[in-house]
Amino acid sequence: MKKLISVINILVFLFLTSCGFKVINNNQLKEFSIADITTTGDKKINFNIRNKLLFNSKDNAKKLINIKLNTTKNKSVKERNIKNEITKYEIVINVKVEFNVLMKNNFKNITVSKSADYSVAEQYSQTLNNEKNLIKYLSEDIAEEILGELALKLNDIYIY
């Protein structure tokens, strides 16, 4: 019985180690250079996303791209209390990214949408700070998602 279990363990080990699975290094995928970024929509969100994209692009990369960002921000009332006073707002940020690979002349689109809510504080200035911090957090999260999608789509384009 022990021999049978050890043979099964060895066979399982051999099948799992020789399956051909290879871990992808994300740093190799994110090797692209941005030639130009044009933005429309909310300036504050575009500024945060643009800075994050430019910070993560490589200067001497082979993959040269142009990016167009179209950003929309919708703020709506999410919750009211029994006195009909607003207690929570919801912010939805939609970003449509169009990018063009210059050497391959390929146009691709990415659409990213994030939403979150923030509470109304006792002081109006604190409510504005809550909104500002939420927008900053969401725009950083969107920028990370755009970077990941760009890396994957550029990898697909350059493989074929």
C-alpha positions as CSV (number, residue, x, y, z in Angstrom):
1,M,0.0,0.0,0.0
2,K,2.8,2.4,0.9
3,K,4.5,1.6,-2.5
4,L,1.3,2.4,-4.3
5,I,0.9,5.8,-2.5
6,S,4.5,6.7,-3.2
7,V,4.2,5.8,-6.9
8,I,1.1,7.9,-7.2
9,N,2.8,10.8,-5.5
10,I,5.8,10.6,-7.9
11,L,3.5,10.5,-10.9
12,V,1.5,13.5,-9.7
13,F,4.7,15.4,-9.1
14,L,6.0,14.6,-12.6
15,F,2.7,15.7,-14.2
16,L,2.6,18.9,-12.3
17,T,6.2,19.9,-12.9
18,S,6.2,19.2,-16.6
19,C,3.0,20.9,-17.6
20,G,4.7,23.8,-19.3
21,F,3.3,26.5,-17.1
22,K,5.5,29.6,-17.0
23,V,5.0,32.6,-14.7
24,I,4.9,35.8,-16.7
25,N,7.1,38.6,-15.4
26,N,4.9,41.8,-15.3
27,N,8.0,44.0,-15.7
28,Q,8.7,42.6,-19.1
29,L,5.1,43.2,-20.2
30,K,5.1,46.8,-19.1
31,E,7.9,47.9,-21.4
32,F,6.4,50.5,-23.6
33,S,7.0,54.2,-24.3
34,I,4.3,56.8,-24.6
35,A,4.8,59.3,-27.4
36,D,1.7,61.5,-26.7
37,I,-1.3,61.6,-24.4
38,T,-4.3,63.7,-25.3
39,T,-7.1,64.1,-22.7
40,T,-10.7,65.2,-22.7
41,G,-13.1,65.3,-19.8
42,D,-12.3,65.8,-16.1
43,K,-9.0,67.6,-15.8
44,K,-8.1,66.4,-12.3
45,I,-8.7,62.8,-13.0
46,N,-6.9,63.0,-16.3
47,F,-3.9,64.6,-14.6
48,N,-3.6,61.8,-12.1
49,I,-4.0,59.1,-14.7
50,R,-1.6,60.8,-17.1
51,N,1.1,61.2,-14.5
52,K,0.8,57.5,-13.5
53,L,1.0,56.3,-17.1
54,L,4.0,58.5,-17.9
55,F,5.8,57.4,-14.7
56,N,5.4,53.8,-15.7
57,S,6.5,54.1,-19.3
58,K,10.0,53.4,-20.3
59,D,12.0,55.9,-22.3
60,N,13.8,53.6,-24.8
61,A,11.2,50.9,-25.2
62,K,10.5,49.4,-28.7
63,K,6.7,49.7,-28.2
64,L,5.8,53.3,-28.9
65,I,2.2,54.3,-28.4
66,N,-0.2,57.3,-28.5
67,I,-3.0,57.4,-26.0
68,K,-6.3,59.3,-25.9
69,L,-8.1,59.5,-22.6
70,N,-11.8,60.4,-22.4
71,T,-13.0,60.7,-18.8
72,T,-16.4,61.3,-17.4
73,K,-17.3,61.7,-13.7
74,N,-20.8,61.4,-12.4
75,K,-21.7,62.4,-8.8
76,S,-25.1,61.4,-7.5
77,V,-26.9,61.2,-4.2
78,K,-26.7,57.7,-2.8
79,E,-28.3,58.0,0.6
80,R,-30.6,60.4,2.6
81,N,-31.5,60.3,6.2
82,I,-35.0,60.5,7.7
83,K,-34.9,64.4,7.5
84,N,-34.2,64.1,3.8
85,E,-30.6,65.4,4.3
86,I,-27.9,63.9,2.1
87,T,-25.6,61.5,4.0
88,K,-23.7,59.8,1.2
89,Y,-22.7,60.6,-2.4
90,E,-21.6,58.1,-5.1
91,I,-19.0,58.9,-7.7
92,V,-18.8,56.9,-10.9
93,I,-15.7,57.5,-13.1
94,N,-15.7,56.1,-16.7
95,V,-12.5,56.3,-18.7
96,K,-12.3,55.3,-22.4
97,V,-8.8,54.8,-23.5
98,E,-7.9,54.6,-27.2
99,F,-4.3,53.8,-28.0
100,N,-2.4,53.5,-31.2
101,V,0.8,51.4,-31.6
102,L,2.9,53.6,-34.0
103,M,5.0,50.9,-35.6
104,K,2.1,48.4,-36.2
105,N,-0.6,51.0,-36.8
106,N,-3.1,49.2,-34.6
107,F,-5.9,51.0,-32.8
108,K,-7.3,49.4,-29.6
109,N,-9.8,50.5,-27.0
110,I,-10.0,50.0,-23.3
111,T,-12.9,51.0,-21.1
112,V,-12.5,51.2,-17.4
113,S,-15.3,52.1,-14.9
114,K,-14.9,52.5,-11.1
115,S,-17.4,53.7,-8.5
116,A,-17.4,54.3,-4.8
117,D,-19.2,56.4,-2.3
118,Y,-18.2,58.8,0.5
119,S,-20.0,60.2,3.5
120,V,-21.0,63.8,4.1
121,A,-19.2,65.2,7.1
122,E,-20.3,67.8,9.7
123,Q,-18.2,70.5,8.0
124,Y,-18.4,71.2,4.3
125,S,-14.6,71.4,3.9
126,Q,-14.3,67.9,5.3
127,T,-16.9,66.7,2.8
128,L,-14.8,68.2,0.0
129,N,-11.7,66.5,1.4
130,N,-13.6,63.2,1.4
131,E,-14.6,63.7,-2.2
132,K,-11.0,64.7,-3.2
133,N,-9.5,61.7,-1.5
134,L,-11.9,59.4,-3.1
135,I,-11.3,60.8,-6.6
136,K,-7.6,60.5,-6.1
137,Y,-7.9,56.8,-5.0
138,L,-10.2,55.9,-7.8
139,S,-8.0,57.6,-10.4
140,E,-4.9,55.7,-9.2
141,D,-6.9,52.5,-9.2
142,I,-8.1,53.2,-12.8
143,A,-4.5,54.0,-13.9
144,E,-3.3,50.7,-12.5
145,E,-6.0,48.8,-14.4
146,I,-5.2,50.7,-17.6
147,L,-1.5,49.8,-17.2
148,G,-2.4,46.2,-16.8
149,E,-4.7,46.2,-19.8
150,L,-2.2,48.1,-21.9
151,A,0.5,45.6,-21.1
152,L,-1.7,42.6,-22.0
153,K,-3.0,44.1,-25.3
154,L,0.5,45.3,-26.3
155,N,1.8,41.8,-25.6
156,D,-0.9,40.3,-27.8
157,I,-0.1,42.7,-30.6
158,Y,3.6,42.1,-30.6
159,I,3.3,38.3,-30.4
160,Y,1.4,38.0,-33.7
